[in-house]
Amino acid sequence: MNRNKREKEFYSLDVGDSTFTVLKRYQNLRPIGSGAQGIVCSAYDHNLERNVAIKKLSRPFQNQTHAKRAYRELVLMKCVNHKNEHVIATISPHTLPPPTLCATRYLVMELMDANLCQVIQMELDHERLSYLLYQMLCGIKHLHSAGIIHRDLKPSNIVVKSDCTLKILDFGLARTAATGLLMTPYVVTRYYRAPEVILGMGYQANVDVWSVGCIMAEMVRGSVLFPGTDHIDQWNKVIEQLGTPSQEFLMKLNQSVRTYVENRPRYAGYSFEKLFPDVLFPPDSEHSKLKASQARDLLSKMLVIDASKRISVEEALQHPYINVWYDPAEVEAPPPLISDQKLEEREHTVEEWKELIYKEVLDWEERTKSNVIRGQPTPLGYKVALEVADVSASSVRAACLNRLWVTLIGGWS
């Protein structure tokens, strides 16, 4: 297809402070969210005859770091194969002119009903709270099984549909790592940042578990648990509530950080019964046997400063507050197959990153045409899950689907 003909397939539209240039198949664009990684609009896809979300990456080629992040997000979103990760529905074909001239990239994804920020403001009972956490943990386990650490879990990166489906988004900061490899510090939303990251210790997969614990605490309290204004204040917020860690932990810090931490006032911290009293939780559930004491116990195991003593994703999925939903087909899904095994080692110029992204787009188009699209959700996905689950789990799940979520959709926009 020549360039002039291709350009006629696109149109431009101002959305807020940004201009979207997309295929004419996408109409009725409306802004629904924004962040450091880009702006997201809802739209109607006339080819697929359904609503979609279009993410415009924010200046993906302004430097090598941004270009690598865009490439990483695209590769990882293509490889995930689990219903609790947000996979690409399609990519704007070629988003062209040729890659050397292309200044923006758009990802087109399934449109969800709300992000977790909105859900947090609702009154959640134990079924909804535990089921949302179960799905988060399933999605994280799937990533970890391929050595992918998300690193940026937060309520705005988790979206929910009215049928109970939860998905994890935004793989721009996700990293692949060999098992056991300690990673270096990174920039991530401060409130959900694990202590080992704040203190520059390096981290392993259960850095994501701390983030889930912070999200769970926010769902229970209705407010952020550790709202630090900077990394020093963030650490202070943690130890003021959880207490100054043991000398055993402090000895793991490098000398300069340890000196700073040891010179801070020592805090005894509060018990989890005081941090999360019964009044914050919904009434204990009679039919599912879920209780405030179980939820509090899970929080106490996730919000552990010393990562070596923090619960793992696998252990969290077996916790009594979570395992009522346990379905082997969901928990033990095959790991993602990462197409680029040298993803993290790659170093390229911006123009070379453009070329690599361009090739990934073309590869995805071919797979789409051949109907080889991995991880795509199906309308009957949860119906099938209900039918194969054991009796106790299916009855609880059915109750959640039938009576709990219908009431929420009216409040989502």
N, C-alpha and C positions, 0 to 999 in steps of 0.2 A: 504494500500500500504506500502510495507516495505521500510526502509530508503534507501537501496542501489538502488532500482528501482526509487524512487523519485529523488535521486540525479542525476540520468542519464537524467532526464527531464530538468536539468538546465545546463547553461554554463556561464563562466565568461569572461568579456571583459573589458579592461582598457579604460575608457573614461576620457580624461584629466588626472587629478590627482587622479581619483577615479576608483574603480573596481566595475562594476555592475555584479551581479550574478542573472540572470533572467531565466525564462522559455524559451525553445527553440522556442516557438511560436513567441517570440519577436525578430525581426532581424533588421539590418541596424540602429543600435543605433547611434545617433548623439547628441552632447551636444547643448542645446538651452538656458540654463540659470542656474544661481546658486544664492544662498543667504544664510542667516543664518540658514534657516530651511532645506536646502538640495540642491541637484543638480538635474536638470531636463534634460532628453534626449527625443528626438523624436525617434520613432521606428515604424516598420510595424508589425501589429498583424496578423499573418497568419490565425488564427482561425476566427477573425471577418472580415478579409480582408479590413482593413482600417488602417490609421496612428493613432498612439496614443502618449500620453506623459507619460513618466515614471519618477516619482519623487522618488529619493532615499533620505530618511530622514537622516539628518546629525547626526550621533551618538545618536540615539534616546534613548539609554539605558545607557548613561554614568553616569547619576544620576537620582534621583527621579523626579526632575523638568523637565528634558528632556523627561523622560518616560511619565509623566502625559501630557505633551504638545502633544506628539505623539498620545496618547490615545484620548485626547480632539479633535484633528484635525480629527481623524478617525471617531469618534462618530458624530461630527457636520457635516462632509461631507456626512455621510450616511443619515442624517435626513433632509438636505435641499431639498426643493421641488419646486424650482423655476429656470427658465431657465437662470437667471442672476447670479446664483451661480454655481461654478464649482463642479459638483458632480462626484463621482467615477464611471468610466465605469466598472472597475473590479479591483480586488486586486489579485496580484500574488498568485495563490492557495497555501495556507498554508505557503508560503515563508519559508518553513521548512527546516531543522530539527525542533524538538519540541521547544516550546516557551522558555524553560529554556536555550536553546543553541543558540537561534537566536539572532544575533548581529545587524542585519539591517532590515529595512522594506521598501517596495516599494509600492507606490500607482500608479495605472495605470488609466489615465484620458483621456478625449477627447483632441485631439490636436487642438490648436487654431493657427491662422495665425501670430499674432503679439501681443506684449504687448503695453500698452499705452505709454511707453517711446518712442517707435518708431512712434506711431501716433502723439505724441506731436510735433515731428519735421516736420510734414506735414502741409500744409496749409489747415486749416479746415474752411468750411463755416458754417453759422449758423445752417443749418439742421443737419450736422454731429455733431457739438459741442453740440447742445441741445439734440439730440437723444442719444448720448453717456451718457450725464448727466442723462437723463431720466432713462436709463437702470441701471446706478449705483444706483440711488435713489430707483428704484423698488427692486433691490436686497437687498439693505440695509433695506428697509422697511420690506421685508420678514424676514430677520434675526431678526430685532427688535421686530417683532410681536410675537416671541417666547422668547423674553428677551435675545437674543444673540447680543452682541456688538462686532463688528469685531476688533477694536482697532489697526489695522495695515494697513489701507487703504493707498495705494501709487501706483503710475503708474506701477511699476513692478509687482504688485499683481492684475492687471486688464488686461485681455486679450481680444482680438477682433478677429472675423472672417470676411472674405470678404463679408459675407451676412448680415453684420451689427450686428451680435450677439455679445454681450459683456458679459463677465463672471468675477465674483470676485473670486479670489483664496486665498489660504493660510489661513487656519483657526487655525494655530498653536498658535496664540495669542488671538484668540477669547475667550470671556468669556460669560457664561450664568449668568443671574442675575434676581432677583425678580424685578418687576416693581417699579421704584423709588429708588432702592438701589444705594447708592453712592459707586463707586468702588475706589480702591486704585491705586497709581501710578504704572507704568509699563514701561518696556523697549520697545520702538517702534522707527521706523525711525523718526529721529528728525525733519526733515523739515515739516512734516505733523502733528506734535504733537500739540494738542490744548492747549491754555493757562492754562486751569484748570489742565491739566496734568503736564505741565512745573512747575507750582507753587504748586503741591502736594495737590490740593484741593479735590481730588476725582472727579468722573465724572459720567454722565448719558449717555443715548443713543445718544444725539446730539453731543457727542464728535466725532462721525463719520461724522457729517455734516461739521464740521470745516475742516476735512481732504478732503472732497469732494470740499469745497471751495478752498483749496490750490491747488488741482489737476486742478480745473477749471481755476484758475489764471495762472497756469503753461501752460495750453493748449492755453490760450489767449496770454501770454507773450512769450512763447517758452523757458522760464527759470524758475527756482525755485523762489518762491516769498519770502520765509523766509529761506535762506541757512545758518542756525546757525552752528557754529563749536562746540558748547557745549550748555548745557541747559541755561546757563546765556546769552551767545551770542544769542541764539534762542529767548529768551524773549526780549532782546534789539532790535533784528531785527523786532519783532512784534510791539513794542511800537514806534519805530522810524517811522514806516510807518502808523500805525493805531492810534497812539497817546496814551499817558498815560491814563489808565482807570480812571473812577470816584472814588471819595472817598467811595461811596456806594459799589463798587466792592472791593476796598482795604480792607474794614472792614470785608469781608468774609474770608480773609487770616488769617492763624495763625500768632501769634505775630512776630516770628523771620522772616518769609517770608515777612510780611507786612513792617517790619523795613527796610529790604533790598530794597524792591521795592520803598518805600517812599524816600529812600536816593539816588535813581538813578536820573539822570537829567530828568526833565519833558519834554515831547515832545507833540507838538500840533498835530502831524500827518498830513496826507494829505487827501484831499477829494478823493473819488473814481473816480471822473472825472480826477484828476491829476494822480492817480495811474494807471488808466485804460482808457486812452484817446481813442477817436474814432479811431485813426490811428492804434491801436492794433487789432481792430476787423475787421472781413470781412465786405463787403458791406451789408447793410440791404437787407433782402430777400423780393422779391416782392410777390412771390406766397404763402409763409407761414407767411408773416408779422412779421418775427422775426427780432429784431433790437438790435443794440449795447446797446441802453439805457436799454432794458429789461435785457440783459445779465449782465450789470453793476449793475443793481438794485438787481439781484439775488446774485451776489458776495457780495454786501454790506450787505445783510441779513444773509449770511452764515459766513462771516468773521467778526463776532462780538465777542469781547473778553469775555464779560459776557455771559456765556452759558445760563443764565436764560432769556436773551433777543435775543438769536440766533434763527433763523428760525428752525422749526422742519422738519423732513423728509416729513411728511404729507403736511405741508404748502409748502414746496419746490415743491412737485409734483403738486400743484395747481397753482404755479407761471406761469404767462403768457409765460415766456420763455421755460417752460417745458410742460405745459398741452396740447399743440398742439398734443402730442403723446398719451395722456391719454387713456388707455384701462383698464377698470375695471378687466378684466380677468388677467391682468398682475399686476396691482397695488394691487388688493385685493385677491391675491392668498392665499389659506389656509396656516396658519402658520406651520412651521416645527414641527414635533412631536419628541421631544428629547427622545430617548429610555432610557437614563440613567438620571433620575431625580436628582441623587446625584453626578452629574459630578464634580462640583466644591468642594464639601465637602470631596471627596474621598482622603485618604492618604494611600499610599501603599509602600511597598518595590519595588525595581526595578524588582525583579522576579515576584512579584504579578502583576505589571503593564504589564509585558510580557504576563502573563497568560490571563489577561483581553483583551489585544489587540488580542491575538490568538483567543479567543472566538468570538470577533467581526468579525474577518476575516472569521471564519467558518460560522457565521450567515449570512454574506454577500454572501458567496458562495451558501448557501442554497437558499437565496432569488433570486440570479441570476439564479440558475437552475430552479426555479419556475417562472421565468419571473416577479418577484415582485420587480422591480427596480424602485424606486421613483425618479422623477425629471429628468429622462433621456431626453435629447433633441431629437427631431425628425427632419428629413430632411425637413418636410413640416411645421414645427412649425411656421415660419414666414409667410408662405402662408396662413395658417389658421388665424393668427393674422390680416393679411391684409383684409381678407374677413369679419371678424366680427367687425372691427373698423368702426367708423362713417365715413361719406363721406369725411369730411374735413381732418380728421386725416389720413385716408387711402390714400388720394391723395398725401399728403406730404410724408408719409412713402414710398409709391411706388416710388415717385421721388427720395427719398434717396437711395432706393435699386437699382433702375434701372440706375441712371446716376452718383451717387456720389461715390459708393464704388468700382465699377469695376476698376476705375483708380488707386486705392491704391494697389491692390494685387501685381502688378509688382514690387513694392518697398519693399515688405516684404520678408524676408528670414528666 
